[in-house]
């Protein structure tokens, strides 16, 4: 179900342009490393409660509300899932603006997007102020530790949608990504085949792509890049790459962004998610799907062997993390990042 997008706030400045967006983080107060207890238990036996995390207290509400009706999973279950996978998740969210996608009535209910951090809010919620080309300055919340993660999930955020660049320079991404989305008539097998084509092509350029399921219908392919090229440059490269791949394999791949012109039975290599202000569901995010599937990192060996969307769910992701570790760690590493500049 499409989410409602609210209008921006009032004009506050005119410094930003289409290719330059000043940004600034509020005073840093978090301690991400070592800041996650071994196991944090969400209060049980109550509908509303308070969770103490160190010196911080997070008010939790409507814990008994059912978020996945068929599975009888509640908001408490969602919060407990996020608390359990926080050690792997938090480094991937740190220092990035968060676009809130709120489902106040659960996965099958209506959702809406919210950009500005709501007030009142705890004083320790850090924000990333981003100036848009319109002149609007939006104070996005940031998820910097377990307390802020619990706070934002309690707002009804099922999946988390972080910015593609860090707050100190929101115009310079540190990864390149493609959303592989099946067009009407395309099977998931076609999505997997397309992912392997994308991998081969990127590796041919010297990159080291990694993959995750979307938790919905397709796959995401990411490449850790050296931060330097602007968002528009990264988007331009992604567009040329997708269009060239579609020319090479028109029987399976399309790069046509106009929905009405996309050929049926193809897989869209969506480059436009690299465009300004776009976000994708983060790694380890549950999705508002009937089986509470999760956007899960997968190895290329698993992709080749047929790993499916429904294989990765809230109920088994904790055990998978304990078994295979964080397969998304290459996106955090300082070494091995690809320098995109020579290809531009």
C-alpha positions as CSV (number, residue, x, y, z in Angstrom):
1,X,0.0,0.0,0.0
2,X,1.5,3.4,-1.0
3,X,2.5,5.6,1.9
4,X,1.4,9.2,2.3
5,X,4.1,11.8,1.9
6,X,3.6,15.0,3.9
7,X,4.5,18.4,2.5
8,X,7.8,20.0,3.6
9,X,8.0,22.7,6.3
10,X,8.5,26.4,5.9
11,X,11.3,28.0,3.9
12,X,14.3,28.8,6.1
13,X,17.2,29.4,3.8
14,X,18.2,29.7,0.2
15,X,21.8,28.4,0.3
16,X,21.1,24.9,-1.1
17,X,21.1,24.1,-4.8
18,X,20.1,21.0,-6.8
19,X,23.7,19.7,-6.4
20,X,24.6,21.1,-3.0
21,X,22.8,20.4,0.3
22,X,24.4,21.8,3.5
23,X,23.9,19.5,6.5
24,X,24.9,19.4,10.1
25,X,24.5,17.0,13.0
26,X,23.4,18.0,16.4
27,X,25.8,17.5,19.3
28,X,27.0,14.0,19.5
29,X,26.0,12.2,22.7
30,X,26.0,8.5,21.7
31,X,28.5,5.8,22.5
32,X,27.9,3.2,19.8
33,X,30.8,0.9,20.5
34,X,30.0,-1.2,23.6
35,X,26.7,0.6,24.0
36,X,24.5,-2.5,23.4
37,X,23.8,-4.8,26.3
38,X,24.0,-8.6,25.6
39,X,20.2,-8.9,25.7
40,X,17.6,-6.3,26.3
41,X,14.1,-7.5,27.1
42,X,11.1,-5.6,26.1
43,X,8.6,-5.2,29.0
44,X,6.0,-8.0,29.0
45,X,2.5,-8.2,30.6
46,X,1.8,-4.5,30.0
47,X,0.5,-2.5,27.1
48,X,2.7,0.5,27.8
49,X,6.0,0.5,29.6
50,X,9.4,2.1,30.1
51,X,12.7,0.6,29.0
52,X,15.8,1.7,30.8
53,X,19.0,1.6,28.7
54,X,21.9,2.9,30.7
55,X,20.9,6.4,31.9
56,X,18.3,6.7,29.2
57,X,14.6,5.8,29.5
58,X,12.5,5.0,26.4
59,X,8.7,5.1,26.7
60,X,7.1,2.2,24.8
61,X,3.4,2.2,23.9
62,X,0.8,-0.2,22.5
63,X,3.1,-3.2,23.0
64,X,0.2,-5.6,22.6
65,X,-1.0,-4.2,19.3
66,X,-0.9,-6.9,16.6
67,X,1.4,-5.9,13.8
68,X,1.2,-9.1,11.7
69,X,-2.3,-10.5,12.1
70,X,-1.7,-13.9,10.5
71,X,1.4,-14.6,12.5
72,X,0.1,-13.0,15.7
73,X,3.2,-10.9,16.0
74,X,2.8,-7.8,18.1
75,X,4.6,-4.5,18.3
76,X,6.5,-5.9,21.3
77,X,7.8,-8.7,19.0
78,X,9.0,-6.1,16.5
79,X,10.8,-4.2,19.2
80,X,12.3,-7.3,20.7
81,X,13.6,-8.3,17.2
82,X,15.3,-5.0,16.8
83,X,16.8,-5.1,20.3
84,X,18.2,-8.5,19.6
85,X,19.8,-7.7,16.2
86,X,21.0,-4.2,17.3
87,X,24.7,-5.1,17.6
88,X,24.8,-5.9,13.9
89,X,22.4,-3.3,12.7
90,X,23.5,-0.1,14.5
91,X,26.8,0.4,12.8
92,X,24.9,0.5,9.4
93,X,22.6,3.3,10.6
94,X,25.1,5.5,12.6
95,X,25.5,9.1,11.5
96,X,22.8,8.9,8.8
97,X,19.6,10.8,8.5
98,X,16.5,8.5,8.9
99,X,13.4,8.9,6.8
100,X,10.6,7.5,9.0
101,X,8.0,5.2,7.4
102,X,5.4,4.8,10.0
103,X,2.8,2.0,10.3
104,X,0.7,2.9,13.3
105,X,-1.7,0.1,12.7
106,X,0.7,-2.6,11.7
107,X,1.9,-4.2,8.5
108,X,-1.5,-4.4,6.9
109,X,-2.5,-0.8,7.8
110,X,-1.9,2.5,6.1
111,X,1.5,4.0,6.4
112,X,2.9,7.5,6.0
113,X,6.3,9.0,5.5
114,X,7.7,11.5,8.1
115,X,11.0,13.3,7.6
116,X,11.1,15.9,10.5
117,X,11.9,14.5,13.9
118,X,8.7,14.8,15.9
119,X,8.5,17.1,19.0
120,X,8.5,16.7,21.8
121,X,11.2,14.0,21.8
122,X,14.0,12.9,24.2
123,X,16.8,15.4,24.4
124,X,19.3,12.7,23.5
125,X,17.8,12.0,20.0
126,X,20.4,13.3,17.6
127,X,19.3,15.0,14.4
128,X,20.8,15.6,11.0
129,X,19.7,19.0,9.5
130,X,19.6,18.9,5.7
131,X,19.0,21.9,3.6
132,X,17.0,21.1,0.5
133,X,17.1,23.0,-2.8
134,X,13.8,24.6,-1.9
135,X,15.4,26.2,1.0
136,X,13.7,24.0,3.6
137,X,15.9,22.7,6.4
138,X,14.6,19.4,7.7
139,X,15.8,18.0,11.0
140,X,15.9,14.2,10.4
141,X,16.4,11.9,13.4
142,X,19.4,9.7,13.5
143,X,19.6,6.2,15.1
144,X,22.9,6.3,17.0
145,X,22.4,3.7,19.8
146,X,20.0,1.2,21.2
147,X,17.8,3.8,22.9
148,X,17.3,5.8,19.7
149,X,16.6,2.6,17.8
150,X,13.9,1.6,20.3
151,X,12.4,5.2,20.2
152,X,12.1,5.2,16.4
153,X,10.7,1.7,16.2
154,X,8.1,2.6,18.9
155,X,6.9,5.3,16.5
156,X,5.6,2.4,14.3
157,X,8.6,2.2,11.9
158,X,8.6,-1.4,10.7
159,X,11.4,-1.0,8.2
160,X,14.2,1.6,8.6
161,X,15.1,3.9,5.7
162,X,18.5,5.6,6.3
163,X,20.2,8.2,4.0
164,X,22.7,6.9,1.4
165,X,25.4,9.3,2.7
166,X,26.5,10.3,6.2
167,X,25.4,13.5,7.8
168,X,28.7,15.3,7.6
169,X,28.3,15.4,3.8
170,X,24.9,14.2,2.5
171,X,25.9,14.9,-1.1
172,X,28.7,12.2,-1.2
173,X,27.5,8.6,-0.8
174,X,29.8,5.9,0.5
175,X,28.0,3.1,-1.5
176,X,26.5,2.5,-4.9
177,X,23.4,0.4,-5.1
178,X,20.8,-1.2,-7.5
179,X,17.3,-2.3,-6.6
180,X,16.4,-5.3,-8.7
181,X,12.6,-5.3,-9.0
182,X,10.5,-7.7,-11.1
183,X,8.2,-6.2,-13.7
184,X,4.8,-7.8,-14.2
185,X,5.3,-11.4,-15.4
186,X,8.9,-11.7,-14.2
187,X,9.7,-14.5,-11.8
188,X,12.0,-14.4,-8.8
189,X,14.2,-16.8,-10.8
190,X,14.6,-13.9,-13.3
191,X,15.6,-11.6,-10.4
192,X,18.3,-14.0,-9.3
193,X,19.6,-14.3,-12.8
194,X,19.7,-10.6,-13.1
195,X,21.5,-10.2,-9.8
196,X,24.2,-12.6,-11.1
197,X,24.5,-10.6,-14.3
198,X,24.9,-7.4,-12.3
199,X,27.5,-9.0,-10.1
200,X,29.5,-10.2,-13.1
201,X,29.4,-6.8,-14.8
202,X,30.4,-5.0,-11.6
203,X,33.2,-7.4,-10.9
204,X,34.4,-6.9,-14.5
205,X,34.9,-3.2,-13.5
206,X,36.9,-4.3,-10.5
207,X,34.2,-3.9,-7.9
208,X,33.2,-6.2,-5.1
209,X,29.4,-6.2,-5.0
210,X,27.4,-7.7,-2.1
211,X,23.7,-8.7,-2.1
212,X,20.7,-8.7,0.2
213,X,17.1,-9.6,-0.3
214,X,14.6,-6.7,-0.3
215,X,12.3,-8.6,2.0
216,X,9.6,-7.9,-0.5
217,X,10.0,-9.1,-4.2
218,X,13.6,-8.6,-5.3
219,X,17.2,-8.2,-4.4
220,X,19.5,-5.3,-3.6
221,X,23.1,-5.1,-4.9
222,X,25.5,-2.8,-3.1
223,X,29.1,-1.7,-3.7
224,X,31.2,0.0,-1.0
225,X,32.8,3.1,-2.7
226,X,35.4,5.6,-1.7
227,X,33.5,8.7,-0.7
228,X,34.3,11.6,-3.1
229,X,32.0,11.6,-6.1
230,X,28.8,13.6,-5.5
231,X,25.4,12.0,-5.4
232,X,24.6,13.2,-8.9
233,X,27.8,11.6,-10.2
234,X,27.1,8.3,-8.5
235,X,23.5,8.4,-9.9
236,X,24.8,9.1,-13.4
237,X,27.2,6.2,-13.3
238,X,24.4,3.9,-12.0
239,X,22.1,5.0,-14.8
240,X,24.7,4.4,-17.6
241,X,25.5,1.0,-16.1
242,X,21.9,-0.1,-15.9
243,X,21.2,1.1,-19.5
244,X,24.2,-0.7,-20.9
245,X,23.3,-3.9,-19.1
246,X,19.7,-3.6,-20.6
247,X,21.2,-3.3,-24.0
248,X,23.3,-6.4,-23.5
249,X,20.5,-8.5,-22.1
250,X,17.2,-7.0,-23.3
251,X,15.5,-10.4,-23.0
252,X,15.6,-10.2,-19.2
253,X,16.8,-6.7,-18.1
254,X,15.1,-3.3,-18.4
255,X,16.4,0.1,-17.2
256,X,13.2,1.9,-18.2
257,X,12.1,4.0,-15.3
258,X,8.7,5.0,-16.8
259,X,6.3,2.4,-15.6
260,X,4.0,2.5,-18.6
261,X,7.0,1.8,-20.9
262,X,8.6,-1.1,-19.0
263,X,8.3,-4.4,-20.9
264,X,6.6,-7.2,-19.0
265,X,8.6,-10.2,-17.9
266,X,11.8,-8.2,-17.3
267,X,13.6,-7.2,-14.2
268,X,14.1,-3.5,-13.6
269,X,17.7,-2.6,-12.6
270,X,16.6,0.5,-10.7
271,X,19.4,3.0,-10.7
272,X,17.1,5.9,-9.6
273,X,17.3,4.8,-6.0
274,X,20.7,6.6,-6.0
275,X,19.0,9.9,-6.8
276,X,18.7,12.7,-4.3
277,X,16.6,12.0,-1.2
278,X,15.8,8.4,-2.2
279,X,16.2,5.6,0.4
280,X,16.0,1.9,0.5
281,X,15.0,-0.4,3.4
282,X,18.1,-0.9,5.5
283,X,19.8,-4.2,6.0
284,X,18.0,-6.4,8.7
285,X,14.8,-4.4,8.3
286,X,11.6,-6.4,8.6
287,X,9.1,-5.6,5.8
288,X,5.3,-5.2,6.0
289,X,4.8,-8.5,4.2
290,X,2.5,-11.4,5.4
291,X,5.4,-13.6,6.6
292,X,7.3,-10.8,8.3
293,X,10.2,-11.2,5.9
294,X,13.5,-9.4,6.5
295,X,15.9,-7.6,4.1
296,X,18.7,-10.0,4.7
297,X,22.3,-10.1,3.5
298,X,23.0,-13.2,1.4
299,X,26.2,-14.6,0.0
300,X,26.5,-15.0,-3.8
301,X,26.7,-18.8,-3.2
302,X,23.2,-18.6,-1.6
303,X,21.9,-16.5,-4.5
304,X,23.2,-19.1,-7.0
305,X,21.6,-21.9,-5.0
306,X,18.2,-20.3,-5.0
307,X,17.9,-18.4,-1.7
308,X,14.4,-17.0,-1.6
309,X,12.7,-14.0,0.0
310,X,10.7,-16.1,2.4
311,X,13.8,-17.9,3.8
312,X,14.6,-14.8,5.9
313,X,12.1,-13.8,8.5
314,X,11.8,-12.1,12.0
315,X,11.6,-15.6,13.5
316,X,14.9,-16.9,12.2
317,X,17.1,-13.9,11.6
318,X,18.6,-13.9,15.1
319,X,19.8,-17.5,14.7
320,X,21.1,-16.7,11.2
321,X,23.2,-13.8,12.5
322,X,24.6,-16.0,15.2
323,X,25.6,-18.6,12.6
324,X,27.0,-16.5,9.7
325,X,27.7,-13.1,11.3
326,X,27.2,-9.8,9.6
327,X,27.6,-10.4,5.8
328,X,27.0,-6.7,5.3
329,X,30.3,-5.8,7.1
330,X,32.1,-4.9,3.9
331,X,30.0,-1.8,3.6
332,X,31.6,-0.6,6.9
333,X,35.2,-1.5,6.1
334,X,37.7,1.3,5.4
335,X,39.8,-1.0,3.1
336,X,38.6,-2.5,-0.2
337,X,36.3,0.4,-1.2
338,X,36.1,1.0,-4.9
339,X,37.3,4.3,-6.3
340,X,34.5,5.3,-8.7
341,X,36.2,8.5,-9.8
342,X,38.2,7.1,-12.7
343,X,35.0,5.7,-14.3
344,X,33.3,9.1,-14.2
